[in-house]
Amino acid sequence: MQKETVIEVQGMTCGSCVRHVGGALRKVEGVSNVDVRLEAGEAVVTHEGVLSAAELVAAVEEEGYTARARV
């Protein structure tokens, strides 16, 4: 079962940031699609339902950004 989670990301300022955040999320096992939106300050992640939002947030934070799942 696929699920969509929106991760709010603070600290993205340019295209390079978008690539870093997207790359980190794509490395998480179970992620099938990532759409990082610089101006909105968010990443929309499509993933397997067993994957938690906390795992996605952790992947972004490991890249040095502040993140939280939108509820």
Secondary structure, 3 states (H helix, E strand, C coil): CEEEEEEEEECCCCHHHHHHHHHHHHCCCCEEEEEEECCCCEEEEEEECCCCHHHHHHHHHCCCCEEEECC
